Amino acid sequence: MEQPHDRLFRLVFADPEHAVPLLRSALPAAIAETIDWRTLTRCPPLQHGRKGKQTICDLLFSARLGSGAGLLLYVVLEHKSKSTRFDALQMLEQVTAVLRSHRRAHPDEPFLPPVLPIVVHADQRPWASPLQLRALFDLDHIPAGLHRYLPALEYALDDLHQQDPERLRQRALTVFGLCTLASLQFLPLARRDEATFAAWVDAWLDVQQQAARLADTVTGRELFDAVVEYVLATSDLPYPVWSRVLIRRLTGSPMKKFVSTLQQLRNEGRAEGKAEGKAEGKAEGRIELLLRLIGHRFGAEAAQSAELRLRTASTDELDGIAAKVLDARTFDDVFAD
């Protein structure tokens, strides 16, 4: 099953609009300047290695060099707590599959295209695996004359662990590109602590609000939903804690879009069977009634602030709110413990 971080990364950076700024800033300037980024095009992810063995690439692009020659860029997201010593060997297998697929598709071409492997590493620990395949050999005990006959491969590494938030902001990424990398790298640190999660929301609030505004477009809606889905999947905090943090920070259109996506994801996760569907419908009706009552008693702004809390509340919590809403003196009394 595809993991949330993989889905978010592929969905956002499969689009050259977002991939170009990422790759240009990830590669050494001397290499990035040789690529005609206007020609960047995504290739099919399914590649075939030896004897037709299928390999699924995270992201594979084709582009032209300034000289007119072709180039393939193979981009991998590594989102794991511990890299392995033999990552370069796995990379060699993937690159070989890409080259074999190219050979089958272009049997008359006398040369293979260069394949540039790029690892984007998002995690709290630095990347520790050797970047060169030859580092996997015990070169100190292999005669120097044999070194030239050993397979050679080196991949480019974009280690987000080495980039603080300010440096990440300076990479001239698109809004969704920045939002994605900020979520992948920094959000897991806040998965269990309310204060840390609140600090993450505060640090990236401007980017989240920009992403919410872009959600009005067709493609932007899908990307924004993917970001929210990843935020939900990453956090171990209970929904009431989510509500408390987000209500204090998100207002207006961004909050409405977040609530809409949150409700949709929760519905998808819980919609199993008619009985459950009926219960969900009753809860929705109860929420709408409570929103009208709160709006009537405390104003439209109070109802807007209450919406996220109500939509993430359990049935018992809704019953408690309903019991207090008519007699509460202030809006805060409605949600007081």
C-alpha positions as CSV (number, residue, x, y, z in Angstrom):
1,M,0.0,0.0,0.0
2,E,1.3,3.4,-0.9
3,Q,2.3,5.4,2.1
4,P,1.0,9.0,2.7
5,H,4.4,10.6,2.3
6,D,5.0,8.8,-1.0
7,R,1.6,9.8,-2.3
8,L,2.1,13.4,-1.4
9,F,5.6,13.6,-2.8
10,R,4.6,11.9,-6.1
11,L,1.4,13.9,-6.5
12,V,3.1,17.2,-6.1
13,F,6.4,16.7,-7.8
14,A,5.1,14.7,-10.7
15,D,4.1,18.1,-12.2
16,P,7.1,19.8,-13.8
17,E,5.8,23.1,-12.4
18,H,6.7,21.9,-9.0
19,A,9.5,19.5,-9.9
20,V,11.7,22.0,-11.8
21,P,12.3,24.3,-8.7
22,L,13.0,21.3,-6.6
23,L,15.5,19.7,-8.9
24,R,17.2,22.9,-9.9
25,S,17.8,23.7,-6.2
26,A,18.8,20.1,-5.3
27,L,21.5,19.7,-8.0
28,P,24.9,21.3,-8.0
29,A,24.8,24.5,-9.9
30,A,27.3,23.3,-12.5
31,I,24.9,20.5,-13.4
32,A,21.6,22.4,-13.1
33,E,22.9,25.1,-15.6
34,T,23.5,22.5,-18.3
35,I,19.8,21.4,-18.3
36,D,17.1,23.0,-20.4
37,W,14.4,22.9,-17.7
38,R,11.7,24.0,-20.2
39,T,11.9,20.5,-21.7
40,L,11.4,18.6,-18.4
41,T,8.7,15.9,-19.0
42,R,7.5,13.1,-16.8
43,C,8.1,9.5,-18.0
44,P,5.9,6.5,-17.3
45,P,6.9,5.1,-13.8
46,L,6.8,1.5,-14.9
47,Q,10.2,0.3,-16.1
48,H,11.4,-3.2,-17.1
49,G,14.7,-4.6,-16.0
50,R,16.4,-7.9,-16.9
51,K,14.1,-10.5,-18.3
52,G,11.2,-8.0,-18.2
53,K,11.2,-7.7,-14.4
54,Q,9.0,-4.7,-13.6
55,T,10.3,-1.8,-11.6
56,I,8.2,1.2,-10.4
57,C,10.1,4.4,-10.3
58,D,9.2,7.1,-7.8
59,L,9.5,9.8,-10.4
60,L,11.3,9.7,-13.7
61,F,11.7,12.7,-16.0
62,S,13.3,13.3,-19.4
63,A,14.9,16.6,-20.3
64,R,17.3,18.0,-22.9
65,L,20.8,19.3,-22.1
66,G,22.0,22.6,-23.5
67,S,23.9,20.6,-26.1
68,G,20.7,19.0,-27.3
69,A,21.5,15.6,-25.9
70,G,18.9,13.7,-23.9
71,L,19.0,13.2,-20.1
72,L,16.9,11.1,-17.7
73,L,16.4,12.2,-14.1
74,Y,15.4,9.5,-11.7
75,V,14.1,11.0,-8.4
76,V,13.6,8.9,-5.2
77,L,12.0,10.0,-2.0
78,E,13.6,8.3,1.0
79,H,11.5,8.9,4.1
80,K,12.8,6.5,6.6
81,S,14.5,6.8,10.0
82,K,17.6,4.9,9.0
83,S,19.4,4.6,5.6
84,T,21.1,1.4,4.8
85,R,24.7,0.9,3.7
86,F,23.7,-0.7,0.4
87,D,21.3,2.0,-0.9
88,A,23.7,2.7,-3.8
89,L,23.3,-0.9,-4.9
90,Q,19.6,-0.6,-4.9
91,M,19.9,2.6,-6.9
92,L,22.1,0.8,-9.5
93,E,19.4,-1.8,-10.0
94,Q,16.8,1.0,-10.6
95,V,19.0,2.9,-13.0
96,T,19.7,-0.4,-14.9
97,A,16.0,-1.0,-15.2
98,V,15.5,2.5,-16.6
99,L,18.3,2.0,-19.2
100,R,17.0,-1.4,-20.2
101,S,13.5,0.1,-20.8
102,H,15.1,2.8,-22.9
103,R,17.0,0.3,-24.9
104,R,13.8,-1.7,-25.7
105,A,11.9,1.5,-26.7
106,H,14.8,2.8,-28.9
107,P,16.5,-0.3,-30.3
108,D,18.2,1.6,-33.1
109,E,19.9,4.3,-31.0
110,P,23.7,3.6,-30.7
111,F,24.1,5.3,-27.3
112,L,22.4,5.2,-23.9
113,P,21.2,8.4,-22.3
114,P,22.8,9.6,-19.1
115,V,20.6,8.8,-16.1
116,L,21.0,11.2,-13.1
117,P,19.8,9.6,-9.9
118,I,18.6,12.0,-7.2
119,V,17.6,11.0,-3.6
120,V,15.4,13.5,-1.6
121,H,15.8,12.5,2.0
122,A,13.3,13.7,4.6
123,D,13.9,12.6,8.1
124,Q,15.2,13.8,11.5
125,R,18.5,11.9,11.1
126,P,21.1,12.8,8.5
127,W,21.6,10.5,5.5
128,A,24.4,8.0,6.3
129,S,24.6,5.7,3.3
130,P,27.6,6.0,0.9
131,L,26.7,8.1,-2.2
132,Q,29.1,6.1,-4.4
133,L,28.7,2.5,-5.3
134,R,32.5,1.9,-5.1
135,A,32.4,2.8,-1.4
136,L,30.7,-0.5,-0.9
137,F,33.9,-2.3,-1.9
138,D,36.8,-2.8,0.4
139,L,39.1,-0.7,-1.8
140,D,42.0,-0.8,0.8
141,H,42.3,-4.5,0.2
142,I,41.7,-4.5,-3.6
143,P,44.7,-3.8,-5.8
144,A,44.5,-0.3,-7.3
145,G,44.7,-1.7,-10.8
146,L,41.4,-3.5,-10.3
147,H,39.5,-0.4,-9.2
148,R,38.8,0.8,-12.7
149,Y,36.9,-2.5,-13.4
150,L,34.5,-2.1,-10.5
151,P,31.1,-0.7,-11.2
152,A,30.7,3.0,-10.6
153,L,27.6,4.9,-9.7
154,E,27.1,8.1,-7.7
155,Y,23.8,9.7,-6.9
156,A,22.9,13.2,-5.9
157,L,21.6,13.7,-2.4
158,D,19.1,16.4,-1.3
159,D,19.3,15.9,2.5
160,L,16.5,18.0,4.0
161,H,17.9,17.2,7.4
162,Q,20.7,19.7,6.7
163,Q,18.3,22.5,5.9
164,D,16.6,24.6,8.6
165,P,13.2,26.2,7.8
166,E,14.8,29.5,6.7
167,R,17.1,27.8,4.2
168,L,14.2,25.7,2.9
169,R,12.2,28.9,2.2
170,Q,15.1,30.3,0.2
171,R,15.0,27.6,-2.4
172,A,12.5,29.4,-4.6
173,L,10.1,26.4,-4.5
174,T,6.4,26.7,-5.5
175,V,3.9,27.1,-2.8
176,F,2.9,23.4,-2.9
177,G,6.5,22.4,-3.3
178,L,7.5,24.2,-0.1
179,C,4.4,23.1,1.7
180,T,5.2,19.5,0.9
181,L,8.9,19.5,1.9
182,A,8.0,21.5,5.1
183,S,5.5,18.8,6.0
184,L,7.7,15.8,5.1
185,Q,10.7,17.1,7.0
186,F,9.4,19.0,10.0
187,L,5.9,17.7,10.8
188,P,6.8,14.2,12.0
189,L,8.7,15.9,14.9
190,A,5.3,17.3,16.1
191,R,3.3,14.1,15.8
192,R,2.8,13.5,19.5
193,D,3.2,16.9,21.2
194,E,0.5,19.6,21.1
195,A,3.0,22.5,21.7
196,T,5.3,21.3,19.0
197,F,2.5,20.8,16.5
198,A,1.3,24.3,17.3
199,A,4.8,25.6,16.7
200,W,4.9,23.9,13.3
201,V,1.5,25.4,12.3
202,D,2.7,28.9,13.4
203,A,6.0,28.5,11.5
204,W,4.4,27.5,8.2
205,L,1.0,29.2,8.6
206,D,1.7,31.6,5.7
207,V,2.5,28.8,3.4
208,Q,-0.6,26.8,4.4
209,Q,-2.8,29.8,3.8
210,Q,-1.3,30.3,0.4
211,A,-1.9,26.7,-0.4
212,A,-5.5,27.0,0.7
213,R,-6.1,29.9,-1.6
214,L,-4.7,27.9,-4.5
215,A,-7.1,25.1,-3.7
216,D,-9.7,27.0,-5.6
217,T,-8.2,25.6,-8.8
218,V,-8.9,22.1,-10.0
219,T,-5.3,20.8,-9.6
220,G,-4.8,22.9,-6.5
221,R,-7.7,21.3,-4.7
222,E,-6.2,17.8,-5.2
223,L,-2.8,19.0,-3.9
224,F,-4.3,20.7,-0.9
225,D,-6.3,17.7,0.0
226,A,-3.1,15.5,-0.2
227,V,-1.3,17.9,2.1
228,V,-4.1,17.8,4.7
229,E,-4.3,14.0,4.3
230,Y,-0.6,13.7,5.1
231,V,-0.9,16.0,8.1
232,L,-3.7,13.9,9.4
233,A,-1.9,10.6,8.7
234,T,1.3,11.9,10.4
235,S,-0.2,13.1,13.7
236,D,-0.9,10.9,16.7
237,L,-2.7,13.7,18.5
238,P,-6.4,13.2,19.2
239,Y,-8.9,15.2,17.2
240,P,-9.9,17.6,20.0
241,V,-6.3,18.6,20.3
242,W,-6.3,19.3,16.5
243,S,-9.3,21.4,16.9
244,R,-7.9,23.5,19.7
245,V,-4.7,24.2,17.8
246,L,-6.2,24.9,14.4
247,I,-9.2,27.0,15.5
248,R,-6.9,29.5,17.1
249,R,-4.8,29.9,14.0
250,L,-6.9,29.2,10.9
251,T,-9.6,31.6,9.9
252,G,-11.9,32.3,7.0
253,S,-11.4,30.4,3.8
254,P,-8.3,28.3,4.9
255,M,-10.3,26.9,7.8
256,K,-13.3,26.1,5.7
257,K,-11.2,24.2,3.2
258,F,-9.4,22.4,5.9
259,V,-12.7,21.4,7.6
260,S,-14.1,20.3,4.3
261,T,-11.1,18.0,3.6
262,L,-11.0,16.8,7.2
263,Q,-14.6,15.8,7.1
264,Q,-14.2,14.1,3.8
265,L,-11.2,12.0,5.0
266,R,-12.9,11.1,8.2
267,N,-16.1,10.0,6.3
268,E,-14.0,7.9,3.9
269,G,-12.3,6.2,6.9
270,R,-15.6,5.5,8.7
271,A,-18.1,4.8,5.9
272,E,-18.5,1.1,6.2
273,G,-22.1,-0.3,6.2
274,K,-25.5,1.2,6.2
275,A,-25.8,1.5,10.0
276,E,-22.6,3.5,10.2
277,G,-23.8,5.7,7.3
278,K,-27.1,6.4,9.1
279,A,-25.2,7.3,12.2
280,E,-23.0,9.7,10.2
281,G,-26.1,11.3,8.7
282,K,-27.6,11.8,12.1
283,A,-24.4,13.3,13.4
284,E,-24.2,15.7,10.4
285,G,-27.8,16.9,11.1
286,R,-26.9,17.4,14.8
287,I,-23.8,19.4,13.8
288,E,-25.8,21.7,11.4
289,L,-28.4,22.3,14.2
290,L,-25.7,23.2,16.7
291,L,-24.1,25.5,14.3
292,R,-27.4,27.4,13.7
293,L,-28.0,27.6,17.5
294,I,-24.5,28.9,18.2
295,G,-24.8,31.4,15.3
296,H,-28.1,32.6,16.7
297,R,-26.9,33.0,20.2
298,F,-23.3,34.2,19.7
299,G,-23.0,35.3,16.1
300,A,-21.7,34.1,12.8
301,E,-18.0,34.4,13.8
302,A,-18.6,32.1,16.8
303,A,-20.3,29.5,14.6
304,Q,-17.4,29.6,12.2
305,S,-15.0,29.0,15.1
306,A,-17.1,26.2,16.4
307,E,-17.4,24.3,13.1
308,L,-14.1,22.4,13.3
309,R,-14.6,21.5,16.9
310,L,-18.1,20.1,16.1
311,R,-17.0,18.1,13.0
312,T,-14.2,16.4,14.9
313,A,-16.2,15.7,18.1
314,S,-17.4,12.3,19.1
315,T,-21.1,11.5,19.6
316,D,-20.8,11.8,23.3
317,E,-19.1,15.2,22.9
318,L,-21.8,16.4,20.7
319,D,-24.4,15.4,23.3
320,G,-22.5,17.4,25.9
321,I,-22.3,20.5,23.8
322,A,-26.0,20.3,22.9
323,A,-26.8,20.1,26.6
324,K,-24.9,23.4,27.3
325,V,-25.5,25.5,24.2
326,L,-28.9,26.9,25.3
327,D,-27.9,27.8,28.8
328,A,-24.3,28.9,28.3
329,R,-23.7,32.6,29.1
330,T,-20.7,32.9,26.8
331,F,-19.4,31.1,23.7
332,D,-16.5,29.7,25.7
333,D,-18.9,28.1,28.2
334,V,-20.2,25.9,25.4
335,F,-16.9,24.1,25.1
336,A,-15.8,24.3,28.7
337,D,-14.9,21.0,30.3
